[in-house]
């Protein structure tokens, strides 16, 4: 089944929130959400979609992945990159990440939790380098995180 990337629409807010909620529960049990499910849904609808560049990955019309990007100062940011658990391991995360790298000015930064080893390996495979480790005091969950940066697009052979 082909995966299609497209810009998120306001009517996608509920499915986007559901991906964020489901992925967090599946992949980050060490960092429970600081917000209730209804708060995440409201934030998706009222903040995330209106203020970020949000791309969704769809299969058969269903959203299976979410990428939210922004620009702050001199840096592009990947603020969210989440997949439905059933969509992991099929290259969809790589498609979304490569889309971000191709469409945003470098450098690109992102945070991920230090205990999220799978995510850390994923970003490092795509050329991101850890530039700072924190104790978690600056995030809502209080979980140590790592700041990654990509200064140049990875080489792709033709």
Secondary structure, 3 states (H helix, E strand, C coil): CCCEEEECCHHHHHHHHHHHHHHHHHHCCCCCCCCCHHHHHHHHHHHHHHHCEEEEEEECCEEEEEEEEEEECCEEEEEEEEECHHHCCCCHHHHHHHHHHHHCCCCEEEEEECCCHHHHHHHHHCCCEEEEECCCCCCCCCCCEEEEEECCCCCCCC
